[in-house]
Amino acid sequence: MRTAKLVEEVRQRREDSVKMASLTARQGRELQRYTRTGGRLVAGCIPYKFNVNCSSSDLLNSLEVLVISSQKGHGMMFPKGGWESDETIKQAASREALEEAGVQGNVERRLGTWKYRTSLQVVNEGVMFPLNVTDELLQWPEMSVRKRSWVSVAEAMEGCEHQWMREALDRLVRRLSTSIRRRRLKSASSV
């Protein structure tokens, strides 16, 4: 049994290094999509997982989200970046999570769209999605310029500098709470 686990770990590391070898972060704005007013269209996601080692019976207390540092080093945020013309918006959100945070997973139903002002006073439009994380890479394109960290929802709410991202996180928590409640009611009624 232990040998099988070691073989699987080696196989996974090889896959990760192959993925890393062929992946670099996109740069430039040649394919960038823009709003009618000249702001960028941005796709982002909130990577999340449930900590299976958490002793709490409350699933939401076991919810962890992955935050990253901004390139400028100011606070924490969720992966986001330009939506480009050769991809769907969900593909853009998934790409940003891989490039900036080194995670892959299932992009779920849109949380919403927010307008936000940049430091240059341009109004961008950001669309956020939940990303249920299935893979966490050991190496990723922006690992030398960003730090990543799994944190509780409370820590993310306190440390995230962008109000619109905190609102997206709040929507994710409410959505997951509703989903968990429905499952519990369904399982209780089938007993």
Salt bridges, closest charged atoms under 4 A:
GLU8 OE2 - ARG11 NH2 2.37
GLU15 OE2 - ARG11 NH1 1.90
GLU64 OE1 - LYS49 NZ 3.97
GLU84 OE1 - ARG26 NH1 2.30
ASP86 OD1 - ARG26 NH1 2.93
GLU87 OE2 - ARG95 NH2 2.63
GLU96 OE2 - ARG95 NH1 2.89
GLU99 OE1 - ARG95 NH1 3.44
GLU100 OE2 - ARG146 NH2 3.31
GLU125 OE1 - LYS115 NZ 3.03
GLU136 OE2 - ARG148 NH2 3.58
GLU142 OE1 - ARG146 NE 2.67
GLU161 OE2 - HIS162 NE2 3.40
ASP170 OD2 - ARG174 NE 3.04
